[in-house]
Amino acid sequence: MALNEYKSQKLYYTIKEVAEMFGLNESTLRYWETEFPFLRPKTSGPAKVRQYQEKDIEQIKLIHNLVKVRGFKLAAAKKIINNNRDGADKTADVLGRLIAVRDELMALKRQMDFLQ
């Protein structure tokens, strides 16, 4: 999940762009909006087109970490977020950094293997 490439490029992202960032279906994001009351992207126009901001993407990142990466059920993820929001945020950040470091190390290993 390469979220850094999307950082600070746009003010608003479509549901399709956000779904692609996380490797999710658009319907999953819509469902999460019904399950997590703090996840409410701005809507515009008569068609109520969703416009996700960076703050919305951070919320999705937290939910994605708990549900898709760590394997919690939605009810457990809600409970974790409600009981210890700061701890859940920090855990998601640390996990993201660890994944980035792992990816870098794997790339270096591939380069080293190529040189041998």
N, CA and C atoms as a LAMMPS dump frame, in Angstrom:
ITEM: TIMESTEP
0
ITEM: NUMBER OF ATOMS
348
ITEM: BOX BOUNDS ff ff ff
-5.0000000000000000e+02 5.0000000000000000e+02
-5.0000000000000000e+02 5.0000000000000000e+02
-5.0000000000000000e+02 5.0000000000000000e+02
ITEM: ATOMS id mol type element x y z
1 1 1 N 0.845 -1.159 0
2 1 2 C 0 0 0
3 1 3 C 0.895 1.228 0
4 2 1 N 0.954 1.93 -1.081
5 2 2 C 1.843 3.077 -1.229
6 2 3 C 1.073 4.369 -1.035
7 3 1 N 0.78 4.693 0.218
8 3 2 C 0.012 5.897 0.49
9 3 3 C 0.837 7.161 0.29
10 4 1 N 2.134 7.083 0.461
11 4 2 C 2.976 8.269 0.361
12 4 3 C 2.898 8.926 -1.006
13 5 1 N 2.683 8.166 -2.05
14 5 2 C 2.617 8.745 -3.384
15 5 3 C 1.391 9.633 -3.551
16 6 1 N 0.372 9.457 -2.705
17 6 2 C -0.841 10.257 -2.807
18 6 3 C -0.816 11.478 -1.887
19 7 1 N 0.093 11.489 -0.92
20 7 2 C 0.117 12.54 0.087
21 7 3 C 0.242 13.917 -0.536
22 8 1 N -0.597 14.83 -0.097
23 8 2 C -0.538 16.254 -0.406
24 8 3 C -0.576 16.578 -1.891
25 9 1 N -1.085 15.714 -2.715
26 9 2 C -1.201 16.032 -4.122
27 9 3 C -2.533 16.699 -4.417
28 10 1 N -3.579 16.319 -3.706
29 10 2 C -4.916 16.812 -3.98
30 10 3 C -5.616 17.147 -2.675
31 11 1 N -6.641 17.971 -2.776
32 11 2 C -7.46 18.26 -1.603
33 11 3 C -8.522 17.192 -1.398
34 12 1 N -9.069 16.691 -2.495
35 12 2 C -10.127 15.691 -2.428
36 12 3 C -9.809 14.504 -3.321
37 13 1 N -10.229 13.33 -2.852
38 13 2 C -10.044 12.096 -3.604
39 13 3 C -11.408 11.449 -3.805
40 14 1 N -11.598 10.794 -4.927
41 14 2 C -12.847 10.078 -5.177
42 14 3 C -12.839 8.761 -4.415
43 15 1 N -13.998 8.157 -4.301
44 15 2 C -14.092 6.869 -3.623
45 15 3 C -13.282 5.814 -4.375
46 16 1 N -13.243 5.925 -5.698
47 16 2 C -12.467 4.977 -6.495
48 16 3 C -10.977 5.098 -6.191
49 17 1 N -10.473 6.332 -6.091
50 17 2 C -9.05 6.542 -5.793
51 17 3 C -8.697 6.011 -4.406
52 18 1 N -9.561 6.263 -3.445
53 18 2 C -9.295 5.806 -2.073
54 18 3 C -9.356 4.288 -2.01
55 19 1 N -10.315 3.699 -2.677
56 19 2 C -10.416 2.237 -2.695
57 19 3 C -9.151 1.624 -3.29
58 20 1 N -8.631 2.22 -4.355
59 20 2 C -7.4 1.715 -4.981
60 20 3 C -6.197 1.864 -4.058
61 21 1 N -6.145 2.949 -3.283
62 21 2 C -5.034 3.16 -2.34
63 21 3 C -4.902 1.994 -1.375
64 22 1 N -6.042 1.476 -0.952
65 22 2 C -6.045 0.432 0.069
66 22 3 C -6.326 -0.957 -0.482
67 23 1 N -6.536 -1.064 -1.773
68 23 2 C -6.848 -2.365 -2.364
69 23 3 C -8.206 -2.889 -1.927
70 24 1 N -9.165 -1.988 -1.808
71 24 2 C -10.508 -2.339 -1.352
72 24 3 C -11.526 -2.115 -2.461
73 25 1 N -12.715 -2.65 -2.257
74 25 2 C -13.845 -2.34 -3.132
75 25 3 C -14.488 -1.047 -2.647
76 26 1 N -15.098 -0.328 -3.552
77 26 2 C -15.813 0.89 -3.175
78 26 3 C -16.943 0.567 -2.203
79 27 1 N -17.571 -0.584 -2.4
80 27 2 C -18.675 -0.979 -1.514
81 27 3 C -18.184 -1.193 -0.071
82 28 1 N -16.94 -1.632 0.084
83 28 2 C -16.382 -1.8 1.425
84 28 3 C -16.282 -0.452 2.123
85 29 1 N -15.808 0.558 1.398
86 29 2 C -15.708 1.894 1.993
87 29 3 C -17.093 2.425 2.372
88 30 1 N -18.07 2.22 1.507
89 30 2 C -19.427 2.671 1.806
90 30 3 C -19.966 1.97 3.057
91 31 1 N -19.676 0.678 3.161
92 31 2 C -20.133 -0.073 4.329
93 31 3 C -19.442 0.426 5.593
94 32 1 N -18.143 0.674 5.522
95 32 2 C -17.425 1.187 6.685
96 32 3 C -18 2.522 7.144
97 33 1 N -18.484 3.33 6.208
98 33 2 C -19.103 4.604 6.582
99 33 3 C -20.343 4.374 7.441
100 34 1 N -21.059 3.284 7.198
101 34 2 C -22.247 2.994 8.009
102 34 3 C -21.856 2.424 9.374
103 35 1 N -20.732 1.773 9.459
104 35 2 C -20.304 1.121 10.7
105 35 3 C -19.482 2.029 11.618
106 36 1 N -18.77 2.986 11.054
107 36 2 C -17.906 3.866 11.827
108 36 3 C -18.397 5.309 11.671
109 37 1 N -19.096 5.83 12.67
110 37 2 C -19.712 7.148 12.54
111 37 3 C -18.721 8.293 12.324
112 38 1 N -17.479 8.124 12.719
113 38 2 C -16.488 9.183 12.523
114 38 3 C -15.999 9.26 11.081
115 39 1 N -16.305 8.278 10.273
116 39 2 C -15.897 8.265 8.871
117 39 3 C -17.031 8.84 8.03
118 40 1 N -16.951 10.122 7.761
119 40 2 C -17.986 10.816 6.994
120 40 3 C -17.32 11.751 5.977
121 41 1 N -17.05 11.252 4.772
122 41 2 C -16.467 12.138 3.767
123 41 3 C -17.483 13.187 3.321
124 42 1 N -16.952 14.287 2.849
125 42 2 C -17.792 15.36 2.325
126 42 3 C -18.484 14.847 1.062
127 43 1 N -19.726 15.291 0.844
128 43 2 C -20.429 14.932 -0.39
129 43 3 C -20.787 16.211 -1.132
130 44 1 N -20.867 16.111 -2.445
131 44 2 C -21.185 17.301 -3.239
132 44 3 C -22.153 16.965 -4.353
133 45 1 N -22.899 17.972 -4.757
134 45 2 C -23.798 17.827 -5.888
135 45 3 C -25.028 17.016 -5.567
136 46 1 N -25.949 17.011 -6.504
137 46 2 C -27.192 16.25 -6.304
138 46 3 C -26.956 14.74 -6.262
139 47 1 N -25.862 14.281 -6.86
140 47 2 C -25.563 12.85 -6.864
141 47 3 C -24.85 12.418 -5.581
142 48 1 N -24.569 13.379 -4.683
143 48 2 C -23.889 13.091 -3.403
144 48 3 C -22.566 12.36 -3.619
145 49 1 N -21.749 12.897 -4.503
146 49 2 C -20.442 12.317 -4.803
147 49 3 C -19.536 12.496 -3.591
148 50 1 N -18.939 11.412 -3.139
149 50 2 C -18.056 11.467 -1.973
150 50 3 C -16.736 12.138 -2.339
151 51 1 N -16.265 12.994 -1.428
152 51 2 C -14.984 13.667 -1.593
153 51 3 C -14.171 13.419 -0.315
154 52 1 N -13.202 12.546 -0.42
155 52 2 C -12.391 12.182 0.738
156 52 3 C -11.224 13.151 0.874
157 53 1 N -11 13.62 2.101
158 53 2 C -9.866 14.476 2.41
159 53 3 C -8.814 13.636 3.123
160 54 1 N -7.655 14.244 3.374
161 54 2 C -6.569 13.527 4.065
162 54 3 C -7.04 12.974 5.41
163 55 1 N -7.847 13.746 6.14
164 55 2 C -8.326 13.277 7.453
165 55 3 C -9.192 12.025 7.301
166 56 1 N -9.974 11.958 6.23
167 56 2 C -10.784 10.762 5.977
168 56 3 C -9.893 9.569 5.641
169 57 1 N -8.862 9.829 4.872
170 57 2 C -7.937 8.761 4.481
171 57 3 C -7.199 8.219 5.702
172 58 1 N -6.867 9.099 6.645
173 58 2 C -6.233 8.643 7.89
174 58 3 C -7.183 7.745 8.683
175 59 1 N -8.477 8.092 8.699
176 59 2 C -9.468 7.256 9.385
177 59 3 C -9.549 5.88 8.725
178 60 1 N -9.567 5.874 7.404
179 60 2 C -9.639 4.61 6.666
180 60 3 C -8.376 3.794 6.905
181 61 1 N -7.247 4.458 6.966
182 61 2 C -5.981 3.774 7.233
183 61 3 C -6.045 3.046 8.579
184 62 1 N -6.613 3.687 9.58
185 62 2 C -6.751 3.076 10.9
186 62 3 C -7.678 1.857 10.84
187 63 1 N -8.826 2.021 10.21
188 63 2 C -9.777 0.904 10.094
189 63 3 C -9.164 -0.233 9.285
190 64 1 N -8.516 0.1 8.184
191 64 2 C -7.881 -0.907 7.33
192 64 3 C -6.841 -1.7 8.12
193 65 1 N -6.04 -1.002 8.914
194 65 2 C -5.022 -1.668 9.725
195 65 3 C -5.654 -2.668 10.68
196 66 1 N -6.714 -2.257 11.342
197 66 2 C -7.344 -3.143 12.319
198 66 3 C -8.07 -4.315 11.658
199 67 1 N -8.797 -4.042 10.592
200 67 2 C -9.663 -5.064 10.001
201 67 3 C -8.924 -5.93 8.987
202 68 1 N -8.236 -5.317 8.058
203 68 2 C -7.62 -6.079 6.964
204 68 3 C -6.21 -6.564 7.29
205 69 1 N -5.422 -5.752 7.981
206 69 2 C -4.041 -6.134 8.274
207 69 3 C -3.969 -7.021 9.51
208 70 1 N -4.605 -6.588 10.589
209 70 2 C -4.517 -7.322 11.851
210 70 3 C -5.615 -8.368 12.021
211 71 1 N -6.659 -8.33 11.179
212 71 2 C -7.664 -9.382 11.167
213 71 3 C -8.775 -9.277 12.186
214 72 1 N -8.991 -8.1 12.775
215 72 2 C -10.081 -7.939 13.728
216 72 3 C -11.428 -7.895 13.003
217 73 1 N -12.453 -8.355 13.666
218 73 2 C -13.821 -8.197 13.174
219 73 3 C -14.205 -6.732 13.352
220 74 1 N -15.232 -6.285 12.625
221 74 2 C -15.639 -4.881 12.711
222 74 3 C -16.023 -4.472 14.134
223 75 1 N -16.723 -5.341 14.836
224 75 2 C -17.134 -5.018 16.208
225 75 3 C -15.908 -4.818 17.11
226 76 1 N -14.916 -5.663 16.947
227 76 2 C -13.695 -5.531 17.752
228 76 3 C -12.938 -4.264 17.372
229 77 1 N -12.892 -3.954 16.091
230 77 2 C -12.217 -2.732 15.644
231 77 3 C -12.898 -1.499 16.225
232 78 1 N -14.233 -1.49 16.22
233 78 2 C -14.979 -0.367 16.806
234 78 3 C -14.65 -0.219 18.286
235 79 1 N -14.601 -1.352 18.98
236 79 2 C -14.324 -1.334 20.418
237 79 3 C -12.92 -0.798 20.688
238 80 1 N -11.957 -1.249 19.916
239 80 2 C -10.575 -0.773 20.085
240 80 3 C -10.498 0.731 19.852
241 81 1 N -11.135 1.196 18.783
242 81 2 C -11.095 2.627 18.463
243 81 3 C -11.801 3.44 19.55
244 82 1 N -12.942 2.967 20.024
245 82 2 C -13.694 3.698 21.051
246 82 3 C -12.963 3.718 22.391
247 83 1 N -12.319 2.61 22.75
248 83 2 C -11.662 2.514 24.052
249 83 3 C -10.272 3.132 24.088
250 84 1 N -9.543 3.062 22.98
251 84 2 C -8.152 3.516 22.996
252 84 3 C -7.779 4.07 21.631
253 85 1 N -8.365 5.171 21.253
254 85 2 C -8.142 5.754 19.927
255 85 3 C -6.668 6.101 19.704
256 86 1 N -6.027 6.729 20.683
257 86 2 C -4.624 7.118 20.521
258 86 3 C -3.719 5.902 20.359
259 87 1 N -3.971 4.874 21.139
260 87 2 C -3.171 3.657 21.026
261 87 3 C -3.343 2.985 19.672
262 88 1 N -4.565 2.972 19.171
263 88 2 C -4.836 2.38 17.859
264 88 3 C -4.157 3.188 16.762
265 89 1 N -4.19 4.522 16.869
266 89 2 C -3.519 5.386 15.892
267 89 3 C -2.015 5.138 15.885
268 90 1 N -1.431 5.079 17.072
269 90 2 C 0.02 4.869 17.17
270 90 3 C 0.415 3.501 16.63
271 91 1 N -0.375 2.5 16.932
272 91 2 C -0.095 1.153 16.436
273 91 3 C -0.134 1.127 14.914
274 92 1 N -1.118 1.791 14.334
275 92 2 C -1.235 1.842 12.876
276 92 3 C -0.034 2.556 12.268
277 93 1 N 0.413 3.639 12.898
278 93 2 C 1.577 4.371 12.396
279 93 3 C 2.841 3.518 12.467
280 94 1 N 3.038 2.856 13.594
281 94 2 C 4.223 2.007 13.756
282 94 3 C 4.201 0.872 12.737
283 95 1 N 3.053 0.255 12.569
284 95 2 C 2.942 -0.839 11.607
285 95 3 C 3.241 -0.355 10.191
286 96 1 N 2.738 0.818 9.855
287 96 2 C 3.021 1.387 8.535
288 96 3 C 4.509 1.626 8.322
289 97 1 N 5.174 2.141 9.335
290 97 2 C 6.623 2.37 9.226
291 97 3 C 7.38 1.052 9.113
292 98 1 N 6.971 0.065 9.878
293 98 2 C 7.633 -1.24 9.815
294 98 3 C 7.474 -1.875 8.431
295 99 1 N 6.305 -1.749 7.851
296 99 2 C 6.074 -2.291 6.511
297 99 3 C 6.961 -1.575 5.503
298 100 1 N 7.082 -0.254 5.64
299 100 2 C 7.942 0.513 4.73
300 100 3 C 9.403 0.094 4.874
301 101 1 N 9.86 -0.107 6.105
302 101 2 C 11.237 -0.548 6.336
303 101 3 C 11.445 -1.94 5.752
304 102 1 N 10.488 -2.835 5.971
305 102 2 C 10.578 -4.184 5.409
306 102 3 C 10.693 -4.14 3.891
307 103 1 N 9.864 -3.316 3.266
308 103 2 C 9.898 -3.202 1.805
309 103 3 C 11.241 -2.682 1.318
310 104 1 N 11.793 -1.705 2.036
311 104 2 C 13.12 -1.187 1.673
312 104 3 C 14.188 -2.262 1.815
313 105 1 N 14.138 -3.001 2.911
314 105 2 C 15.116 -4.059 3.13
315 105 3 C 15.008 -5.154 2.068
316 106 1 N 13.802 -5.477 1.682
317 106 2 C 13.624 -6.49 0.641
318 106 3 C 14.168 -6.003 -0.699
319 107 1 N 13.981 -4.716 -0.978
320 107 2 C 14.524 -4.149 -2.216
321 107 3 C 16.045 -4.178 -2.195
322 108 1 N 16.627 -3.851 -1.048
323 108 2 C 18.09 -3.911 -0.918
324 108 3 C 18.595 -5.338 -1.079
325 109 1 N 17.877 -6.29 -0.5
326 109 2 C 18.281 -7.692 -0.627
327 109 3 C 18.249 -8.126 -2.091
328 110 1 N 17.208 -7.717 -2.811
329 110 2 C 17.135 -8.058 -4.236
330 110 3 C 18.31 -7.464 -5.001
331 111 1 N 18.672 -6.247 -4.662
332 111 2 C 19.822 -5.616 -5.313
333 111 3 C 21.112 -6.353 -4.992
334 112 1 N 21.266 -6.767 -3.743
335 112 2 C 22.458 -7.505 -3.321
336 112 3 C 22.515 -8.868 -4.005
337 113 1 N 21.385 -9.539 -4.112
338 113 2 C 21.329 -10.826 -4.776
339 113 3 C 21.679 -10.684 -6.254
340 114 1 N 21.281 -9.59 -6.838
341 114 2 C 21.576 -9.344 -8.25
342 114 3 C 23.075 -9.138 -8.473
343 115 1 N 23.74 -8.532 -7.503
344 115 2 C 25.183 -8.257 -7.632
345 115 3 C 26.03 -9.519 -7.459
346 116 1 N 25.506 -10.512 -6.808
347 116 2 C 26.301 -11.719 -6.55
348 116 3 C 26.364 -12.624 -7.714
